[in-house]
């Protein structure tokens, strides 16, 4: 008995620990209202629906018992039931309480899970728009209808359980007889069960009526849209009248069941129920099939045209693409003469700021050059932001934070993992448009502690994308701050983040919640100790706003001398009438997504989305701020009514923060997926699918996944100045030529923020798309020859960076950086740049400037492999030494490469730069010698 009591107490304490630690955490981040609102809503729903279900079942069992007939052993059936009645008799009250309590607990638990549905219904804000079929406000479908459907499902469950419980009780006490002679049911049992059946059929009538509105959010397939949502011709002209007729039939059938209270016969209700079932088959199933077969299919396009138009409008409104502008664009411009080529060359410098530093490729370079210690790390994909350069001009910048790498701790133990190694240190940033000598990143913020153009800021990173373990800080145990040439620096956390462990109850609760008994008795915990957990930006934002869907890519920025994580968050709905649905995980997947960048709730199907909230998480103290971004979004307004005070007004966003806000990638990817189909607004063209696009696969990888969108500063044909933009390309369905180019103004300080521009390429004159351009690069013999020479250096590997597409004066300019990863290094270096424009011969040069000069004819190629007819100087000012073979030149290159590696390892960056110059000169000689008949080694 003692052990049993202790076990129960232990279980109760574990349950209490989970509740208590959650409350402490929400209080620590100053969002305790979210915890209490959610908790009380769940408790209210649990008790309301749990008690309702338990009372309903209990009353019907009690009523069936009260209506029992006088017991007499009239048959073998009743004699056998006597034993059960006698066995239950002493415990019938407790049995009834136990059964109804269990049913009530299950019903209450199910109802508490609908807290989001309830809060949206209770605090609904109208959209101010109505659906075209019923004239109901959109809010009815997004907020009201889901709640009504839950109530209906609860009513069905309650009616069925009451019916089963009452029938069993009547049978046990003789009200129902299966084998006894005479009447099968007493009059009292007949009346009782008929009322319950009448309630069930009444609920079915209500279900038919709600199904009418459900047609507006029903998914079905259409030839040109797999996730079509809303009414079609057969729905409006067959299913809708059928549901209305079935509603009236079910209502009459319910009245017949209720009438048995007076008639005491099942004849009419059974006939009515049979009629309802037959009507459901004929009117609800067969009739719509006939209409589809003989009215719709012979002329489907004309019949569906009005409904396709409604679907197009609703879908474009729901995904905020209604104002996307489609402009014809030739894309195959050819310069008329040398002066025209010179004009194109000049325009290339002003049209776009080409980001040569690929944030997905250069992370290993950051890791190798700026990790400093093994217990630091950078994310596998860095982020792109904008910062001012020395002259005050805005420049695209690749940035990452030096976060803690728990796996890199020299000696793993509980103290080191959770007390000593607690945080990362500093930001590292590099120019997006330039590379340093040798091809590495050109850092604007580097070293440890970090210094550079970002100014002074709190550099300690206690909260980050890679920080998943808990840490205990601020107590007797000192933390490792960072190490330099003078040794380790210690630190003690001074922030207000985390939960205090000075209270023994708190320590015991966390010991139980984390399954870590040492928290309870460790001497490393004392006065001032605080426990930090839920430390990734996405975790923190999702916890304080569980009604938001979080973007897959949080990114850091230095704002007012603080490191802040910026998190984009979305309000979504699956109940926008007529708007087609999409699955978030499928729409946001591309060649760069991985576990780190996956969108939260990726399996959710939605048909409405808004980037309604911008959130920040302080990297030092973990404080979370939510800001209203979309001031018109009724879904956000509804949640703000549900959780007052949690979301700050848009006006509270500081100018310094606004400079770093950008258009979110996941929203852009969802919109581009929809625009493959919904850029078409004509119902006839939409139906045929002749103008359907697709998102091309990333040509720089072998993954077969979609090409990711790219941030870069550029200007579209109708823009006067460059703007920080998010861009992507489309190809026609099942073809590789370019179908369209899409860009959205991503700068939050711009008046055009969020404006989507689409350049539609002509279908009759195919323009090469990304795959064809990459094939053009790869198949050019001169480019292939030079890349092969590069790969022979130390058995190196070629890595391609982002293939950037930029509209330029009626044509399309493609730029792709080429990285070289040596066998003795684990990070890539930018060595070459590929450029193509229209029908011009693609070029491979050492820099973007040289590549643009060559492709527009301003200068000759810099390598002999691309000499113009007639030969001559290659533009490098160097000729290969007389008689030097390719093998000798490659030998010189290998020596220069090894010399550079020795200099890099020893930290001699000046020597490293000189070695890189020698390496380039040797490679140029090797290329020229190969054109003079030299034979490459091997």
N, C-alpha and C positions, 0 to 999 in steps of 0.2 A: 504494500500500500504506500509506503514512504517513497519507494522508487517511482511508483506511478504518479504520485503527487509532484515529485521533483521533475519528472519528464514533462508533465503538463505545464508546470511553472516555467520550465526552460523554453517550451514552445511559445508560451505567451510572451516571454521576454523577447524572443527573437522577433515575433510579430510587432511588439512594441518598439523594438530597436529600429526596424525598417520605417515605421511611421515617424518616430522621433527624429531620426537622422534626416529624413526628408524635410520635416518641418524646420530643423536647424539650418539646413542648406538654403531653403527658400528665404528664410529670415536673413541669412548672411548676405544674399545677393539683393535684398530689399524688394523681393517680389513675393512676400508672404501672402498677399491678397490672391495671387494665382493659386497658391496651395489651398487656401481656405475656401475660395469660391468653388474650385474643382471638388474639394472634399465634401463640402456641404451639399453641392448639387448631386454628387454620387450618393451621399447618405439619404438625401431627400427622395431621390428616385428609388433607391433600394427599399426604403421603408414604405413608401407610398404604393409601389407596385407589388412588393413582396406581401404586405399586409392585405392588399386588395385581392391578390390571388389566393392567399391562405384563407381569408374570410369567405371568398366565393366558394371555394372547394369545401371548406368546413361546413358552411351553411347548407349546401346541397346534400352533403352526407347526413347532416343532422336532420334535414327535412325528409330525406328518404327514409331515415330510421323512424321518424315520427309518423310517417304515412304507411308504416308496415301493416300488413293484415294480421288478424289473430293467428297465432301459430298453431298448427295441427299437423300431425304426421299423416298427411293424406296420400303420400306417395313415397316410393323408395328414394326419389330425388330429395324430398324434404327431410326424410329421415337421415340421409347422409349429411345434409347441411346442418342438422341439429348439433352434430359434434363440433363443427366450427363455431356455431353461434355460442355454444356453451363455453368453448375455449376462449373466445374473445370477450365474453361478458364481463369478467372481472377487470379487464384492462381496456375496455372500449374507449373510455374517456382519454386515457393516456395515448392509446394508439391513434385516436383522431388528432390529438394535439401534435404528436410526433410526425405523422404523415403530412399534415397541413403545414407544419413548420419547415419540413424539408422542401416541400413544394414552394413555399414562400421564399425560402433562402435562394433557391435556384432562380425563381422569377425575379427576385430583387437584384441578384447579381447580374442577370441578363439586362435588366432595365438600367442599372447603374452604368453599364457600358455605353449607353446612349446619351451621356451627358453633353456631348458636343451637339447632337441633334436637338436636344431640349433647349440648350442655351441659344442656339440660332433661332429656334422657333419663338422663344420667349422674348428675344431682343431684336427681332427681325426689322431691318431697315429696307424700305421699298427701293427698287431699282429705278423706278420712274419710266420703265419700258414695259410694254405688254407683248404677249405672244400673239401671232397673227390668227390663230384658230379660235381660241376661247376668250381672248381679250383680258387674260389675267396678268397681273404684274409678275415679272420674272421672279420676284421674291417668293411668290406662292410655290413655285417649283423648286427653288433652291433651299428654302427654309421651312415652309409649311408642309408640303407634300411628304418629305421624308418622315416628319414627326407623325403625320396622320397614318402613314403606312406602318410605322412602329406600333401605334395604338391599335391599328387593325390587326396586326399580327399577334399582339398581346391578347386582344379580344378573342381571336380564334383559338389561341392556346388555352385561354381561360375557359371558353365554352366547351372545348373538347375534353379538358380535364374534369370539369364539372359533370359533363355528360357521362364519362367513363366511371367516375367515382359514384355518381348517383345510380347508374345502372348496376354496378357491382353490389351496392348496398341493397337496392331493391331485390336483386337476385338472392343475396344472402338471407334476407329476411322474408322471402316469399312473395314479394310484390311482382317479380317476374318469374315465370316458370317455363322451362324449356321442354320438359318431358312429361309434366303432370297433365292429367286429363282436364278438360274444360278450358276456360279462358287463359291465355298466355300472360296476361298482365291485369292487375287490378286497375280500377278506374283512377285511383290516386296516382299509381305509378305512371299510367298513360298520360294523365294531365301534366305531371311533373316533367317527364321526359319530353313531352311535346313542346312545353315552354322552352326547354333548353335547346331543342332542335329549331324552334322558331327563332331564338336568339342567334343561333349559328347561321341560319339562312338569312336573317336580317343583316348580319355582318357580311355575308356573301353579296347581298344587294349593295351595301356600301362599297364593297370592293369593286363591283362592276362600275359603280359611278366614279370612283377614283381612277379606275383603269382608263376611263375616257381621257382624263388629264395626263395619265401616264404615257399615252401615245405620243405626246409632245417631247418626251425624253427617252423614248424607246429606241434602242439601237437595232439597225437592220442593215443588210448589205445592199449596195447599189453598184451597178456596173463600174462606175467611175470613182466610187468612194467606199472603201471597205468598212469604215467606222461611221457610216451614215447614221444620223440621229434625227428623230422627228417624224412627223406624219408624212406619208406618201399618199398617192391617189387611193390605193386600196384601204388605207387606214381611215382617210376622211370620208370615203363613200361606202365602206362596207363595215370595217371594225367599229367605227364610231357609232353608227346607228345600231349595230348589233349589240354593243355594250349598253346602249340606252334601253333597248327592248329587253335585254336580259335583266337589267335593273328592275324594271316594272314586274317582270315575271317572278323574280326572286322576292320582291316585296309582297306580291299576292300570295306566293307560296308560304311566306312567313306568317301572313295573316291566317292562312288555313291551319297552320300548326297551332297558333294561339287559340284558334276557335275550338280546338279539341277540349279546352277547359269546360265547354258547355255541351258539345256534341258527344264527347267521350268515344270517338271512333277515329281510326287511323285512315279511313278510306280516302277522304278528300286530300289530306296532307300528302299521302303517298302518291296520289295521282298528280298533285301539283309538283311534288319533288321530281317525279319522273318526267313531267313536262319540262321542268327547268333543265334537267340533264340533257334531254333530247334537243331542246332549243340551243343549249350551249354547243352541242355537236353540229347541228344544222346551221344555226344563225351565226354562231361564233367561229366555226371552223370551215364548213363546206361552202357557205355563201361567199366569204372573202376569197376563197380559192377559185371559185367560178369567176368572180369579178376580175381577179388577177389574170386568169387564163384567157378570158374571152373579151375583156374590155381594155386591159392595160397592155398586155404583151403585143398585140397587133400594132399598137401605136404608142409604145412606151415613152418615147422622147416627148411627144406632145402632151401626153397625160401627166407626166411627172414634172414638166417644165415649171409650173407655178410653185411646186413644193421644193424643187431644186433651188429656185430663186430665194425662197425663204431660208433654206438651209445655208446657202452661201452667205446671206446677210447676217444670220445669227452666228455662224462660225467666225466670220471676220470680226464681228463685234466682241464675241466672247474671248478671243485670243488677242484683241487689241491690234489687229492688222487691217482694220477697216480703212485706214488712211494711207496705206502703203501705195506708193506711186510707181506705176510701171511705165517706163519710157523706152521707146525704140532706140537701139544703139547698133551701129553697123559692125564695129569690132574688127574690121579688116582694112583699116586705113593704110594706104601706101603713100610714102612721101613722094611728092612730085619731082623734086630736084634737091640739089645739095643744100640750098638755103632752107628748104622745108625740113630736111633732116636736122639741120642745125637748130631750127625752131623747136623740133621735137626734143632734141637733146636738152635745150634750155628748160623746156616745160617739165621734163622728167625730174629736174631738181626741185621744182616748186609744187608738183602735183602730189608727191608723197614723200614721207620720211621713212625710207625702207628699213624695217627692223631686221637686221641681219643676225642678231643674237636670238636664237630660238630658245625660248624658256624651257622647252622639253628636252633639248639636246645638251645645253650647257650646264645643267645641274651638277654633273660629275666634275666639271672644272671648278665650280664653286666649292664642291666638297673637297677636292684635292688641294686647292690653293688657299681656301679660307676656312676650312674646318678647324685647323690649328690643333685641336685635341680630338682623340678618338671618341670622346663622350659627347661630341657635338654632331649635328647632322643638318642637312638641308632637305626640303621636300624634293621628290623626284621630278616634279614639274614646278618651275618657278613662276612668279607672277609678273604681269606687265602693268606698269603704272606711269604716271607723269610727274616729273619734278623739274624744277628750274635749273638751268646750267649756270656757268660762271657769269654769263652775260644777261641772265634773267629770262632767257627764252625757254619755253617749255620743250622738254624732250622726252621721248619714250624711254622708259627705264625698266630694266629687268631686276627684280628685287626678291630676296628671300631672307628669312630669319634663321639665325644660328640657334637651333633648338637642341634640347637635351636628347641624347641618344642613350637610353638606358642600357642597351646591349653593349655599348662601348666602354662601360665602367671597368677600370682595370681589375678590381676585385669585387665580385658580386656578393653582397650579404645584405641583411635587412637594414642595417644602419646606413650603408652606402646608398642603397637603392632608394630609401625613403627619407633620409635625414641630411646626408651630405651632398649628394648630387641631386639638386632640386630644380635647377633652371638653366636655360640657355642664355646666350649673351650676344646682343647686338644684331643689327641688320647689315646685310651686304648687298650692294647695288652696283649695277654696271650700265653703261650706255647701250641702248638697244640698237643703235645705228652704226656703231663703230666697234672695232676690235683692237686690242693692244698689239704691239710688235710681237710677232710669233703666232698670232691667231687666238690668244686667250682673251677673256673678257677685259674690257677697259673699265676698271672699277672707279666708281664715284664715291663709294663708301666701302671701307674694307678694314681689315686687321682687327685685333682684339686688345683692348677695347676698340670699337669701331670709330673711325674718324673719316671725315670727308665732307661732302656737300650737304648732308642732311642736318648739320648743326648739332647742337646739344640736345639730348633726350634721355629718358630713363631706358637703359639698354637691357635690363634684366628681363628675360622671357620666362615667366612662370606659367603662362597659358599659351598653348600653341597647337597646331594641327597634329603634331607628332607626340604631344605630351599626354599620355593616356594613364600613367600610374599616379597613385596618390602620393603626396609628400607631406611631411610634418615639419613645420618651420616655426621660427620665432622663439624656440625654447632654449634649454641649456646646450643642446648640440648645435655647433656652428656649421654653416654650410660652406661648400667650396664655391667661391664667386667666380674666379677665373685664374689662370696661371700665366705668368710671363717669365722673362729671363731672370727676374729676381725671386721667383718662387710662387707658391700658391697664395692667393688672397682669400681670406675668409669673410663671411657676411652673415648677418642675421636679418631675416625678413622683417620689414617695418610696415608693410601694408595692412589694410583692414580686411583683406580677403580671408575666406576660409571660416571654419568653425572652431571655437575655443575648446581645448581639451583640458582646461584646468578643473572642470567639474568632473568628479568621478563617475557620475551617471552618464555623462557624455562619452567618457572613455569606455565605459562598459558597453554602451550602445554601439559605438563604432567597432569595438572588438567583436561584437556579435554580428553586426551588419557586414563587416569585411572579412569575417572568419579569421581574424588575426588576434589571438589572445595576448600577444606581446604589447599591444596598445594599452592594455589594462594595467600592466605592471612595469613596463620599461622605465628605467631611470633616465632615458634620453628625453622623456616627456615631462615637462614641468610647467612652471609659471610662464605664461606667454605663448605656450605651444598652440599652434593652430594647424588643422588638417585641411589640405587643399585637394579637391577632387572634382570630377566633371570638368576637366580642364581644356578640352578642345572647344574652339569657338562654336562649332555646330552643336555640340552637346549642350552648351550653356544657353544658347538662343532657343533651341528646341525645348529645353526644360522650362524656361520662363514663359515661352509662348507655344504651348503644345498644339495650338490650332494653326500654326504656320508650317509651310513646307519650305525646307531650307535648301538653298543653292549648294551645288557640290563643290564650289571653289571659294572658300574664304581667302581674303588676301590682306597682307599687312600694309600699313602706311604710317609714316611719322607725322603726327598731328599735334600741334601745340606742345612740343617737347615730350610727347608720349608715343609709345608704340601701340597702335590700335589695329585690331583685326576688324575688317569690314565684311559683314555678312549680308548677302541679299536674301530676302525671305518673301515667300509668295502666299497669297490667299488663293485657294482653289475651290472649285465646286464641280460636282458631277451631275448637276441638275439644271443646267441652262438649256431651255427648250430650243430644239432644232439645231443646236451646235454639235458638230461631230466630236467624238471622243478621241483621245490619244493616251497612250501609256507613257508616263514620265520617263521610266527607265529606258524604253526603246527610243524615244525622241531625243534624249540627251546623250545617248551613247555615241562615241566617236573613237578615233584611233588613239586619243590621249587619255580617255577616262580609265580609271582603275579604282581599286577599293578606296583610295584616298579622296577621289573626286566624284564619287557616285552621289547622285541626288538623293536626299532623304525621301522616303515613301516612294521609291522608284517604281514599284509595281502598281501604284495607284492609277486608276483611270480617271481622267478629268476632262471636262469640256468647257472650263472657264479658268483663267489664270491671270493674275495681276502681280507685278512686282510692287506690292503695296507697302512694304516695310524695308527700311534700311536699318541694320543693327550694327553696333560696334561692341567689341569686347576688348578691354584693356589688357595688354599682354603682361602687365605687372600685377595689378590688383584684381583682375578678372571681372571688373564691373561691367554690367551689360546695360546698354541703352538701346531702346527701340524707338524709331522715328517714323512717323506717318509720312510716306512718300507719295502714294496715290490718294489724293484728297477726295476723289469722287467714288472710290470703290465702296459699294454698299456692303460687301462681305466684311471688309475691314471695319467699317462703321458698326456693323453688328457685333463684331468681337470686341470692339472698344466699349460698347455698351455693356457687354457681358463682363469685361474685366476693366472697369474704369481706372484710369490713372496709370496703366501699364505702358501705354504708347504715347510718346510725346508728339506734339504738333510738328508739322514740317518746318515751321518758322524757327524751331529750336535748333535746327541743324546749323552749325557754325560755318562761316565761309571757308575756314581751313579744312574742315571735313568735306564740304561740298566739292572742293577742288579734286578730291581723290575718289569721289563716287563715280561709278561707271555703269553702263548698261550691262546687265548680268548675262553671262554666257548661257545658262540653262534656259532662260526665257527666250533668248535669241534662237537657240536650237529647236525649241518647241515651235516657235513661230516659223522658222524656215521649213520645218517638216510640214506644217500646215500649208505653207505657201507653195509647196510643190504642186498642190492641187488647187488651192483656193486663191491663187493669183488671178484665176479666171472668174469673171463675174457674169458672163453670158451663159444662161442655162443650157443652151444647145451645145456650145463648145465644151462645157463642163461634162455633159452627158457622154459625148463621144470620147473624151479623154485624149483628144489629139494634141492638146497643149500641155499635157502633164509633164512635170519635170521630176528629176531625182537628184539626191545628194550624191556626188561622186565619191568613190573610195579615195582614201589618202594615197597619192602616188608615191610618197616618200617612204612608205612602209610596206611590208608584206602581210599586214594583219587583215586586209580586206574590209576594214571598218571605215566609216564615213570620215571625210576630211574635216578636221576641226575648224571652227571659225577663228579668225585671227584679229587681234587688236593692232592697229597701226594708225598713224596720223596721215590722212590723205584727203583729197577733195574729189567729189563727184563732179560730173560735167556742169551741173547747174550751180556749183558752189564757187565762191570767189577765193576763199581761203581754206587751208587744210584744217581738218577737224579730227579729233581723236575718235576713231570709228571701229566698229566691229564688222567684219566682212566675211562673206562666203561666196561660193559659186554653185551653180546648178548645171546639170546636163539634161538634155531631153531624155525621156524615158527609154532606157535600154540602148542608149547611144553615148559616145564619148566626146562628141563635140560640145562646145559651150552653149548652154541654153539661156543662162541669165547670170547676172552678177548682182549681189545684194549687199547693201551697207546700211548701217544704222548709226546715227550720231550718238556716240557713247559718252560724251562729255556732259556731266550733270550741270555744269555752269552755262551750257549753251542754250539759247532759246529754241534750238531745233532738237534738243535732246529727245531721243526716242523716235525720231522721224525715219521711217523706212523708205529707202529708195531702191528700186529694182530696174536694172538695165536689161532689157530683153533683146537677145541677139536674133538676127533673122534666121529662119529655118532653111531658106532656099540657098543661102551661101554659108556653108558650115565653117565655123571658127573653132580652132582646136581648143579642147578643154584641158583640165589639169593632167589627165592620164596621157593624152596625146602629146602635150608639151613635154612631159617627163620622158616619154618615148623618143621624142625629137632630140632631147638632150643626150639620152643614153645611146642613141644610134648614130650620132654624129661621129665620124671616125677620128677627127682631130681631137675632140673632147675626150673620147674614149681612150685615145692614145696617151694623152697627158694624165688622165686619171689613173691609168695603168702604171705609168711611171711613178706617180705618187704612192700607189699601193705597194710598190716594190721596196720602198724604204722601210726596212725593219719589219717587213711583213705587216704593214699597216692596213687599216680598214677605212673605207670611205663611209661617211654618214651624211645624209642629206637633211638640211634644215627645212623650215616651213617654205612651201612654194607660194609666194605672195603674188596675187593678181591685182593689177591696178589699171583702171581705164585711163587711157592717155590719148587725148585729141582724136577720138574716133577709132582708136585701136586698143589693143590690150598688151600691157607690159607685164612680163613674168620675170620674177627675181627669185633665185633660190641659192642660199648659202651652202657651201660644201665644206664639211669638216673632215679632218684627218685624225684618226685615233691610232697612235703608234702601238706596236706590240709591247713596248716597255712602259707605256703610260695607260692610265685607266680613265683618261678624260680626253674629249675631242678639242681640236684647235681649228679655228676658222682659217682655211687656206685659200679658198677660191670662191668666186661668185659666178653663178650661171645667170645669163640674161637672154631673153628672147622677146622680139617685138614683131608681130605680124609674120610676113614671109621672109624677113631678114634672117640671115644665117645666125643660129645661136652661138653665143660666145662664152668662153670660160676665161676669166681674168682674175688677177690677184686682189682687186678691189672693185667695189661697186662703181666708183667713178670711172675707172679704166674700162669696165665692161659696158657702161652706158656710152662712153666715147666711141668704143669700137662698134657696137651694134648700130649706132646712128652715123657711122662713117666719119667721125671727127678725127680718128687716128687709126693707125694700122694695128692689128693684133700684136700683143707683146710676146708671143711665142712663135717659133718657126713653124710649128704644126698648123698655124692658122695664117701663114703669110699670104697676102693677096697675090694674084698673078704677077709674075715678074720678079718675085723675091724681094731682095733688099733688106734694109735694116728692120729689125723686129720691134723697135721702139724701146728696147731696154738699154741701148747704148753699149751692149756687149756682144762680141762674136765668140764663138767657141774657139778655143786654142787650136792651132793647126794640128790636124791629125788626131785630135782627141775623139775617142769612141764613146758610144753610149755607156759602155761598161765602166770606162774610166770616170765619166761624169757622175754616174751613179755611185761610184766609189767615193768621190769627193763629197757627194750629198750625204752618204752614210756617215762619213767622218764628221761632217758638220752637224748632223743630227745627234750623234753620240756626244760631241763637244757641247751642244746645247743642253742635253740631258744632265751632263755633269755640272754645268753651270746652274741649272735650275735646282738640282738636288742640294747644291751648296749655298743656294740663295743669292748667287751672283747674277742678278737680273740684267745688268749691263752686258756681261759676257754672253748671257742667253740671247739678248737682242742681236749682238754681233753674229752669233752662230746662226740665227735664223736668217740673217741677210746672206750669209755664205750658202746656206741651204737653198734659198731661193735662186741664187745665181747658178748653183750647180744643177738644179732642176731645169732651169732655162737652157743651160748648155746641153743637157741630156736630150731635151726636146728638139733642139736645133740639129744636134748630131743625128738623131733618128731620122730626120728629113733628108739628110745628106747620105743616107745609106747605111748608117750605123746599125748594128744589131744589138738589141737589148740583151743584157745578160740573162741567161736561162731561157 
